[in-house]
Amino acid sequence: VLIDGRRAQPANASLVVDINTIPASAIANVEVITGGASAVYGPDAMAGVVNFILKDNFEGVEFDFTGSTTAEDDGAQQRASMLMGLNSADGRGNIMIGVDWTTREDVKQLDRDFYVNGFLDPNNPSGNFIQPSGFGTGERLPGVGANPPSQAAVDSLFPQLAPGTVGNTSELRFNRDGTVFTDAGGHGYNGPLNCLDIEQCREFTMIKQLSDGNLDQPQVLGYVSTPMERHSLFLRGNYDLTDNINAYVQATYTNTNISTRGGIPPAITVWQSPVVRDGRPLPADLNTLLDSRAQPDADWSLYRVLDFNGPIEVEHNDNVYQFTAGLKGEFMDGDWTWDAYVSRGDTRRSSDYSHMPSLQRYQFLINQNNFGQGSGFVNSGRSYSVSCPSGLPIFAGFTPDPECVDGFDTRQVDRSRLTQEIAELNIQGGLFDLPAGEVRVAAGASYRENTYAFFPGNPANSVVENPIGTFSSNGSGGAIDVMEYYVEALVPVIEGLNLELGYRYSDFSTAGGQDTYKAMFTYEMNDMISFRGGYQFATRAPNIAE
């Protein structure tokens, strides 16, 4: 993706360009170059390039506003823009300023029949975890080891089944009335099925029985379209220093905020919570299972998908800018032109996670009286504390006090930064004449450097604060640079037949020297029929992400 023939600022370590960062109010037209473009624009342009041509020497004021909504009267989008341009008094210069504002409201999956029908379809398993509280019978807790309930105790809770049908290391969950059930086969389940009323059904929302008899529970709180707000600023100026030399500067800035949703954190398996056997009220069936263990008074493993926490929410904030300055001109009566410029770009992203619970603080609350009921629990000195006036609704259907959820929210932030620096010189013009026309050539040299750094909000050394539902991350980063030279020629062989010949040499910091070349032809038989073909060879070096 190019802007006026120059590389745009990438959005991530894969060096992909987000075209939404190009101010729409400044675009004059879009040029698509198909076929072999690697010899001219670099090995990553094997399929061609898309070149956004921006307005030049605009004078006046232009306002634009558009708005739309879906047929369901949601997901409203608005965009407002303004472009101002002014020529200098001597007619040798021009300056343009453009601003854009775009906003989009969310569309929820629950508001679309397509998704709801998919949720309800018994032949459409989601693969998500079942949310109601359960006993991790197969967990090996520190200091306890394997301590499953007896098979006889499990069989006694499923008298309708043949002994051994439900194994004593199966995942066992609990209905609202405290009776036990299984995910596999749905044995003993007496809760609601296909319920989409989240307030009423809570952790039992959208539990369904699949055609094979197993229970399944889709996550129904996702977005179809995410909410977004974007602001863009565009500045461009140029001035004729002489009749043949023009100086120019260009700056673009875009700020984008997007909200996304993940799944509901699963406090199971590696994120489960050991629970002390301290005489707290528990379902009768659970007590039967715990009492049957070889070590009946030992800790037991609680499984629970934290529906009362809600889905993980992420606020992505992107700041992208690019500054370009250069000189361009012509010589030999305008038949030859040249362009030399430098460019610096920066992409910064922060991803702010909320409803990403801390495993350690969650486990701390679980092991307080009545699953955390109380306030001012101090887990360390210097007045750090966790409060949960209502306790957590582990075996009861109620909405916990907001202090409980806030008390274990980690509010982690991931950050990344990508920079790009470019220096480039291009020259093109007519070389000599052939009977069929003029031979034209273009040549140039460029240097480009990209650097990237990622700073996770949950680094691997955060050994005392682990978010539920995600694994540790390592900070990462890298840098690549390339020096390139190219030459291209357009040769008219005979009337209607043109050859395109090109060669590019790239010296990558990662892959060393690489050759790129092409030989293509275009034959215009008449005004209606033309043929195009050729051969191109290019080796693309790995980007930073790769």
C-alpha positions as CSV (number, residue, x, y, z in Angstrom):
1,V,0.0,0.0,0.0
2,L,1.4,3.3,-1.1
3,I,0.5,7.0,-0.6
4,D,1.5,9.1,-3.6
5,G,3.9,6.3,-4.6
6,R,5.6,6.2,-1.1
7,R,5.3,3.6,1.5
8,A,2.7,4.2,4.2
9,Q,3.2,3.6,7.9
10,P,2.6,-0.1,8.9
11,A,0.1,-1.0,11.6
12,N,1.9,-4.0,13.2
13,A,5.0,-6.2,13.1
14,S,3.8,-8.0,9.9
15,L,4.2,-4.5,8.3
16,V,0.6,-4.6,7.1
17,V,-0.9,-1.1,6.4
18,D,-4.3,-0.2,7.9
19,I,-5.8,1.9,5.1
20,N,-8.2,3.4,7.7
21,T,-5.2,5.5,8.8
22,I,-5.3,7.4,5.5
23,P,-7.5,10.5,5.8
24,A,-10.5,9.9,3.5
25,S,-11.0,13.6,3.0
26,A,-7.6,14.0,1.4
27,I,-7.9,11.2,-1.1
28,A,-8.2,12.3,-4.8
29,N,-8.3,8.8,-6.4
30,V,-6.9,5.3,-6.0
31,E,-4.6,3.7,-8.5
32,V,-4.3,-0.1,-8.6
33,I,-1.2,-1.5,-10.3
34,T,-1.6,-5.2,-11.0
35,G,1.0,-7.8,-12.1
36,G,4.7,-7.7,-11.5
37,A,5.6,-4.6,-9.4
38,S,8.4,-6.1,-7.2
39,A,11.2,-4.8,-9.4
40,V,10.0,-1.2,-8.8
41,Y,8.3,-1.2,-5.4
42,G,10.1,-4.1,-3.6
43,P,9.8,-7.9,-3.4
44,D,6.6,-7.7,-1.3
45,A,4.8,-6.2,-4.3
46,M,4.6,-9.4,-6.2
47,A,0.9,-9.1,-6.8
48,G,1.0,-5.4,-7.4
49,V,0.4,-2.3,-5.4
50,V,-2.5,0.0,-4.4
51,N,-1.5,3.6,-4.6
52,F,-3.7,6.3,-2.8
53,I,-3.3,9.6,-4.7
54,L,-3.9,12.5,-2.4
55,K,-5.2,15.9,-3.4
56,D,-2.6,18.4,-4.5
57,N,-2.8,22.2,-4.5
58,F,-6.4,22.2,-3.2
59,E,-7.8,25.6,-2.5
60,G,-11.0,26.3,-0.6
61,V,-13.0,24.6,2.1
62,E,-14.8,21.3,1.8
63,F,-17.2,19.8,4.4
64,D,-18.6,16.3,4.3
65,F,-20.9,14.4,6.6
66,T,-22.3,10.9,6.2
67,G,-24.4,8.7,8.5
68,S,-25.9,5.3,8.2
69,T,-27.6,2.6,10.3
70,T,-28.4,-1.1,9.7
71,A,-31.9,-2.4,8.7
72,E,-32.2,-3.5,12.4
73,D,-31.8,0.2,13.4
74,D,-28.5,-0.4,15.3
75,G,-24.8,-0.2,14.5
76,A,-25.1,3.5,13.6
77,Q,-22.0,5.0,11.8
78,Q,-21.2,8.7,11.3
79,R,-18.3,10.4,9.6
80,A,-17.5,14.1,9.4
81,S,-14.6,15.6,7.6
82,M,-13.2,19.0,6.6
83,L,-10.5,19.9,4.1
84,M,-9.1,23.4,3.8
85,G,-6.5,24.6,1.3
86,L,-4.8,27.9,0.6
87,N,-2.4,29.0,-2.1
88,S,0.4,31.5,-1.3
89,A,0.1,35.1,-2.5
90,D,2.8,34.6,-5.1
91,G,1.2,31.4,-6.4
92,R,4.3,29.3,-5.6
93,G,3.0,27.4,-2.7
94,N,0.0,25.7,-1.2
95,I,-1.0,24.3,2.2
96,M,-3.8,21.9,3.0
97,I,-5.2,20.8,6.4
98,G,-7.8,18.0,6.7
99,V,-9.5,16.5,9.7
100,D,-11.7,13.4,9.9
101,W,-13.9,12.0,12.7
102,T,-15.6,8.6,12.4
103,T,-17.6,6.7,14.9
104,R,-19.4,3.3,14.9
105,E,-21.8,1.8,17.4
106,D,-21.7,-1.9,18.3
107,V,-23.9,-4.7,17.0
108,K,-24.4,-7.6,19.4
109,Q,-24.7,-11.2,18.4
110,L,-27.8,-11.6,20.5
111,D,-29.5,-9.1,18.2
112,R,-29.1,-11.2,15.0
113,D,-31.2,-14.2,14.2
114,F,-28.2,-15.8,12.4
115,Y,-26.2,-16.0,15.6
116,V,-29.2,-16.9,17.8
117,N,-30.2,-19.7,15.5
118,G,-26.6,-21.0,15.7
119,F,-26.7,-20.8,19.5
120,L,-29.9,-22.9,19.6
121,D,-28.8,-25.4,17.0
122,P,-28.2,-28.8,18.7
123,N,-25.9,-29.8,15.8
124,N,-23.7,-26.8,16.3
125,P,-21.3,-27.3,19.2
126,S,-19.4,-24.3,20.5
127,G,-16.6,-26.0,22.3
128,N,-16.9,-23.6,25.2
129,F,-16.6,-24.6,28.8
130,I,-19.8,-25.2,30.9
131,Q,-20.1,-22.4,33.4
132,P,-21.8,-23.7,36.6
133,S,-19.6,-24.6,39.5
134,G,-18.0,-28.0,39.5
135,F,-15.7,-30.3,41.4
136,G,-12.4,-31.1,39.7
137,T,-12.2,-34.7,40.8
138,G,-9.1,-35.4,38.8
139,E,-7.0,-32.5,40.0
140,R,-3.7,-33.2,41.9
141,L,-3.5,-30.4,44.5
142,P,-0.2,-29.4,46.1
143,G,0.4,-31.4,49.3
144,V,-2.7,-33.6,48.5
145,G,-2.0,-35.3,45.2
146,A,-4.7,-37.4,43.6
147,N,-7.7,-37.6,46.0
148,P,-10.8,-38.5,44.0
149,P,-14.2,-39.4,45.5
150,S,-15.0,-43.1,45.7
151,Q,-16.7,-44.8,42.8
152,A,-19.5,-45.9,45.1
153,A,-20.2,-42.3,46.2
154,V,-20.4,-41.2,42.5
155,D,-22.7,-44.2,41.7
156,S,-25.0,-43.3,44.6
157,L,-25.7,-39.9,43.1
158,F,-26.6,-41.3,39.7
159,P,-29.0,-44.2,40.7
160,Q,-30.7,-44.0,37.3
161,L,-27.4,-45.2,35.6
162,A,-25.5,-48.4,35.7
163,P,-22.6,-48.4,38.2
164,G,-19.5,-47.0,36.7
165,T,-21.2,-45.1,33.9
166,V,-20.0,-41.9,35.5
167,G,-16.3,-42.3,36.5
168,N,-15.0,-41.0,39.8
169,T,-12.6,-38.7,37.9
170,S,-15.3,-37.2,35.7
171,E,-16.0,-33.4,35.8
172,L,-19.0,-33.1,38.1
173,R,-21.1,-29.9,38.2
174,F,-24.0,-28.7,40.3
175,N,-27.5,-27.6,39.5
176,R,-29.0,-24.6,41.3
177,D,-30.7,-27.1,43.8
178,G,-27.3,-28.6,44.6
179,T,-27.7,-31.9,42.8
180,V,-24.9,-33.1,40.7
181,F,-24.8,-33.4,36.8
182,T,-22.3,-34.2,34.1
183,D,-21.4,-32.4,30.9
184,A,-21.0,-35.7,29.0
185,G,-24.5,-37.1,28.4
186,G,-26.1,-34.4,30.5
187,H,-26.8,-37.0,33.3
188,G,-28.7,-35.4,36.2
189,Y,-29.0,-31.9,34.7
190,N,-32.3,-30.3,35.7
191,G,-31.6,-26.7,34.9
192,P,-32.9,-24.5,32.0
193,L,-32.2,-25.3,28.4
194,N,-31.8,-22.8,25.6
195,C,-32.3,-19.9,27.9
196,L,-31.2,-16.5,26.5
197,D,-32.4,-14.4,29.5
198,I,-29.0,-13.7,31.0
199,E,-30.4,-11.9,34.1
200,Q,-32.6,-14.8,35.0
201,C,-30.5,-17.8,34.0
202,R,-27.0,-16.4,34.9
203,E,-24.4,-19.2,34.7
204,F,-27.0,-21.5,33.1
205,T,-27.6,-19.1,30.2
206,M,-27.8,-20.9,26.8
207,I,-26.9,-24.4,28.1
208,K,-28.2,-26.7,25.4
209,Q,-28.3,-30.4,24.8
210,L,-26.5,-31.4,21.6
211,S,-27.9,-34.1,19.3
212,D,-25.4,-36.6,20.9
213,G,-26.8,-35.9,24.3
214,N,-23.8,-33.9,25.7
215,L,-24.3,-30.4,27.2
216,D,-22.9,-27.4,25.4
217,Q,-22.9,-23.7,26.3
218,P,-22.1,-21.0,23.7
219,Q,-20.7,-17.6,24.8
220,V,-23.6,-15.3,23.7
221,L,-22.2,-11.9,24.6
222,G,-19.9,-11.3,21.6
223,Y,-20.0,-8.5,19.0
224,V,-21.0,-8.7,15.4
225,S,-19.6,-5.2,14.9
226,T,-17.3,-3.6,17.4
227,P,-17.7,0.0,18.6
228,M,-15.1,2.3,17.3
229,E,-14.1,6.0,17.2
230,R,-11.3,7.4,15.0
231,H,-9.8,10.9,14.6
232,S,-7.5,11.8,11.7
233,L,-5.4,14.8,10.9
234,F,-3.7,15.5,7.6
235,L,-1.3,18.4,6.8
236,R,0.4,19.0,3.5
237,G,2.4,21.9,2.1
238,N,4.6,22.6,-0.9
239,Y,6.6,25.5,-2.2
240,D,8.4,26.2,-5.5
241,L,11.9,27.1,-4.5
242,T,12.8,27.7,-8.1
243,D,11.1,27.1,-11.4
244,N,12.4,23.5,-11.4
245,I,12.6,22.6,-7.7
246,N,9.7,22.1,-5.3
247,A,10.0,21.5,-1.6
248,Y,7.2,19.6,0.2
249,V,6.2,18.3,3.6
250,Q,3.4,16.0,4.6
251,A,2.2,14.8,8.0
252,T,-0.6,12.4,8.9
253,Y,-1.9,11.4,12.4
254,T,-4.6,9.0,13.3
255,N,-6.0,8.0,16.7
256,T,-8.3,4.9,16.8
257,N,-10.2,3.5,19.7
258,I,-11.8,0.1,19.3
259,S,-13.6,-2.0,22.0
260,T,-13.5,-5.8,21.7
261,R,-14.8,-8.7,23.8
262,G,-13.2,-12.0,24.6
263,G,-14.6,-15.0,26.4
264,I,-15.7,-15.4,30.0
265,P,-12.6,-16.3,32.1
266,P,-12.6,-20.0,32.9
267,A,-11.4,-20.7,36.5
268,I,-10.8,-24.3,35.7
269,T,-7.8,-26.8,35.2
270,V,-4.7,-24.6,35.5
271,W,-6.8,-21.7,36.8
272,Q,-8.9,-23.7,39.3
273,S,-9.0,-22.8,42.9
274,P,-8.2,-25.2,45.8
275,V,-10.8,-24.8,48.5
276,V,-10.2,-25.5,52.2
277,R,-12.5,-28.0,53.9
278,D,-13.6,-25.6,56.7
279,G,-17.2,-26.6,57.3
280,R,-18.7,-23.9,55.1
281,P,-22.2,-24.6,53.7
282,L,-21.9,-26.7,50.5
283,P,-24.4,-28.7,48.4
284,A,-25.3,-32.0,50.0
285,D,-24.1,-34.0,46.9
286,L,-20.7,-32.2,47.0
287,N,-20.3,-33.1,50.7
288,T,-21.1,-36.7,49.9
289,L,-18.3,-36.8,47.3
290,L,-15.8,-35.0,49.5
291,D,-16.5,-37.2,52.5
292,S,-15.9,-40.3,50.4
293,R,-12.3,-39.4,49.5
294,A,-9.3,-41.1,51.0
295,Q,-8.4,-37.7,52.6
296,P,-11.9,-36.3,53.4
297,D,-10.6,-33.2,55.1
298,A,-8.2,-32.2,52.4
299,D,-8.6,-29.2,50.1
300,W,-10.8,-29.8,47.0
301,S,-10.7,-28.3,43.5
302,L,-13.4,-25.8,42.5
303,Y,-14.1,-25.4,38.8
304,R,-16.1,-22.3,37.7
305,V,-16.4,-20.2,34.6
306,L,-16.8,-16.7,36.1
307,D,-20.1,-15.6,34.5
308,F,-20.5,-13.0,37.2
309,N,-17.3,-11.4,36.0
310,G,-18.6,-11.0,32.5
311,P,-16.5,-11.4,29.3
312,I,-13.0,-10.0,29.1
313,E,-13.2,-6.5,27.6
314,V,-10.3,-4.9,25.7
315,E,-9.9,-1.2,24.8
316,H,-7.4,-0.9,21.9
317,N,-5.9,2.6,21.4
318,D,-3.8,3.1,18.3
319,N,-1.8,6.2,17.6
320,V,-0.2,6.3,14.1
321,Y,1.7,9.2,12.6
322,Q,4.0,9.6,9.6
323,F,6.0,12.7,8.6
324,T,7.5,13.1,5.1
325,A,9.7,15.9,3.7
326,G,11.4,16.1,0.4
327,L,12.5,17.9,-2.8
328,K,11.3,17.1,-6.3
329,G,12.0,18.7,-9.6
330,E,12.6,18.4,-13.3
331,F,15.4,19.0,-15.8
332,M,16.0,18.7,-19.6
333,D,13.0,20.8,-20.3
334,G,10.8,18.7,-18.0
335,D,11.3,15.4,-19.8
336,W,13.2,14.1,-16.7
337,T,11.8,14.3,-13.2
338,W,13.3,13.4,-9.8
339,D,12.1,13.0,-6.3
340,A,14.1,12.7,-3.0
341,Y,12.5,12.4,0.4
342,V,12.9,11.1,3.9
343,S,10.1,9.7,6.0
344,R,9.6,8.8,9.7
345,G,6.6,6.9,11.1
346,D,5.5,5.6,14.4
347,T,2.7,3.2,15.4
348,R,1.9,2.9,19.1
349,R,-0.8,0.6,20.4
350,S,-2.0,0.0,24.0
351,S,-4.5,-2.7,24.8
352,D,-6.3,-2.1,28.1
353,Y,-7.8,-5.3,29.5
354,S,-10.7,-5.2,32.0
355,H,-12.6,-8.0,33.6
356,M,-9.4,-10.0,33.5
357,P,-9.4,-11.5,37.0
358,S,-6.3,-12.2,39.0
359,L,-6.0,-15.9,39.8
360,Q,-4.3,-15.2,43.2
361,R,-6.9,-12.7,44.4
362,Y,-9.7,-14.9,43.2
363,Q,-8.3,-17.9,45.1
364,F,-7.8,-15.6,48.1
365,L,-11.5,-14.6,48.1
366,I,-12.7,-18.2,47.5
367,N,-10.9,-19.3,50.7
368,Q,-12.4,-16.7,52.9
369,N,-15.6,-17.3,54.9
370,N,-18.6,-18.1,52.6
371,F,-16.6,-17.6,49.5
372,G,-15.3,-14.2,50.3
373,Q,-18.2,-12.6,52.1
374,G,-16.8,-9.7,54.1
375,S,-14.6,-6.6,53.6
376,G,-11.1,-5.4,54.2
377,F,-9.3,-8.7,53.7
378,V,-5.7,-7.8,53.9
379,N,-3.4,-10.1,52.0
380,S,-0.2,-8.1,52.4
381,G,1.0,-5.1,54.3
382,R,0.9,-1.4,53.5
383,S,-2.9,-1.3,53.5
384,Y,-3.5,-3.4,50.4
385,S,-6.8,-5.1,50.8
386,V,-9.6,-6.9,49.0
387,S,-13.3,-6.4,49.8
388,C,-16.4,-8.5,48.8
389,P,-19.4,-7.6,50.9
390,S,-21.7,-10.1,49.3
391,G,-19.3,-13.0,48.7
392,L,-19.0,-14.8,45.4
393,P,-22.1,-16.6,43.9
394,I,-20.4,-20.0,43.7
395,F,-23.5,-22.1,44.5
396,A,-26.1,-19.4,44.6
397,G,-27.8,-17.3,41.9
398,F,-27.2,-13.7,42.8
399,T,-25.3,-10.7,41.5
400,P,-22.2,-10.1,43.6
401,D,-21.3,-6.7,44.9
402,P,-19.2,-4.7,42.3
403,E,-16.4,-4.5,44.9
404,C,-16.0,-8.3,44.6
405,V,-15.3,-8.1,40.8
406,D,-13.3,-4.9,41.0
407,G,-11.2,-6.6,43.8
408,F,-9.7,-9.2,41.5
409,D,-9.6,-7.3,38.2
410,T,-6.0,-7.0,37.0
411,R,-6.5,-4.1,34.6
412,Q,-3.4,-5.2,32.6
413,V,-2.2,-3.2,29.6
414,D,-0.2,-4.6,26.6
415,R,1.8,-2.0,24.7
416,S,3.6,-2.2,21.4
417,R,5.6,0.3,19.2
418,L,6.6,0.1,15.6
419,T,8.8,2.6,13.8
420,Q,9.7,3.1,10.1
421,E,12.4,5.3,8.6
422,I,12.8,5.7,4.9
423,A,15.2,7.7,2.7
424,E,14.6,7.4,-1.1
425,L,15.6,8.9,-4.4
426,N,13.8,8.3,-7.7
427,I,14.5,9.6,-11.2
428,Q,12.7,8.9,-14.5
429,G,12.6,10.2,-18.0
430,G,13.1,9.5,-21.8
431,L,16.3,7.8,-22.8
432,F,16.2,7.7,-26.7
433,D,13.8,7.1,-29.5
434,L,13.0,3.9,-31.4
435,P,10.8,3.7,-34.5
436,A,7.9,2.6,-32.4
437,G,8.4,5.3,-29.8
438,E,10.5,6.6,-26.9
439,V,12.4,4.3,-24.5
440,R,11.7,5.5,-21.0
441,V,13.6,4.5,-17.9
442,A,13.2,4.9,-14.1
443,A,15.8,4.3,-11.5
444,G,16.2,4.8,-7.8
445,A,17.7,3.9,-4.5
446,S,16.1,3.6,-1.1
447,Y,16.9,2.7,2.5
448,R,14.3,1.5,5.0
449,E,14.5,0.5,8.6
450,N,11.7,-1.0,10.8
451,T,11.8,-1.6,14.5
452,Y,9.2,-3.2,16.7
453,A,8.9,-3.8,20.5
454,F,6.1,-5.5,22.4
455,F,5.6,-5.1,26.2
456,P,3.1,-7.5,27.7
457,G,0.9,-6.7,30.6
458,N,1.3,-10.2,32.0
459,P,5.1,-10.9,31.6
460,A,6.4,-14.3,32.5
461,N,8.1,-13.0,35.6
462,S,4.7,-11.9,37.2
463,V,4.8,-15.0,39.3
464,V,2.5,-13.6,42.0
465,E,-0.3,-12.1,39.8
466,N,-1.6,-14.4,37.0
467,P,-4.7,-13.4,35.0
468,I,-7.3,-16.1,34.6
469,G,-7.8,-17.3,31.0
470,T,-4.5,-16.4,29.5
471,F,-0.9,-17.6,29.7
472,S,2.2,-15.6,30.4
473,S,3.8,-13.6,27.6
474,N,7.4,-12.6,26.9
475,G,8.3,-9.2,25.8
476,S,9.7,-9.3,22.2
477,G,11.1,-7.0,19.6
478,G,13.4,-6.7,16.6
479,A,14.6,-4.6,13.8
480,I,15.2,-5.1,10.1
481,D,16.7,-2.8,7.4
482,V,17.2,-3.0,3.7
483,M,19.2,-1.0,1.1
484,E,17.8,-1.3,-2.4
485,Y,18.6,-0.2,-6.0
486,Y,16.3,-0.6,-9.0
487,V,16.1,0.2,-12.7
488,E,13.1,-0.2,-15.0
489,A,12.7,0.4,-18.7
490,L,9.6,0.7,-21.0
491,V,10.6,-0.3,-24.5
492,P,8.2,0.1,-27.5
493,V,9.2,-2.8,-29.8
494,I,6.7,-2.3,-32.6
495,E,3.4,-0.4,-32.9
496,G,1.2,-1.7,-30.1
497,L,3.8,-4.0,-28.5
498,N,5.7,-2.7,-25.4
499,L,8.2,-4.5,-23.2
500,E,8.6,-3.8,-19.4
501,L,12.0,-4.8,-18.1
502,G,13.0,-4.3,-14.5
503,Y,15.7,-5.3,-12.0
504,R,16.1,-4.6,-8.3
505,Y,18.8,-5.5,-5.9
506,S,17.9,-5.7,-2.2
507,D,20.4,-6.1,0.7
508,F,18.4,-7.2,3.7
509,S,19.8,-7.3,7.2
510,T,18.0,-10.7,7.6
511,A,18.4,-12.4,4.2
512,G,21.4,-10.7,2.6
513,G,21.5,-9.7,-1.0
514,Q,18.5,-10.7,-3.1
515,D,17.8,-10.2,-6.8
516,T,14.4,-9.3,-8.2
517,Y,13.6,-9.0,-11.9
518,K,10.8,-9.0,-14.4
519,A,10.2,-9.1,-18.1
520,M,6.6,-8.4,-19.2
521,F,4.8,-7.4,-22.4
522,T,1.7,-5.7,-23.4
523,Y,0.2,-6.1,-26.9
524,E,-2.7,-4.0,-28.0
525,M,-4.3,-5.7,-30.9
526,N,-6.9,-2.9,-31.3
527,D,-8.9,-0.5,-29.2
528,M,-10.9,-3.4,-27.7
529,I,-8.5,-6.3,-27.3
530,S,-5.1,-6.4,-25.6
531,F,-2.8,-9.1,-24.2
532,R,-0.6,-8.9,-21.2
533,G,1.9,-11.4,-19.7
534,G,5.4,-11.9,-18.4
535,Y,7.7,-13.4,-15.9
536,Q,8.7,-12.1,-12.5
537,F,11.1,-13.4,-9.9
538,A,11.2,-12.1,-6.3
539,T,12.5,-13.2,-2.9
540,R,10.7,-11.6,0.0
541,A,12.7,-11.4,3.2
542,P,10.8,-12.2,6.4
543,N,9.2,-9.3,8.2
544,I,9.7,-8.6,11.9
545,A,6.8,-10.8,13.0
546,E,8.1,-13.7,11.0
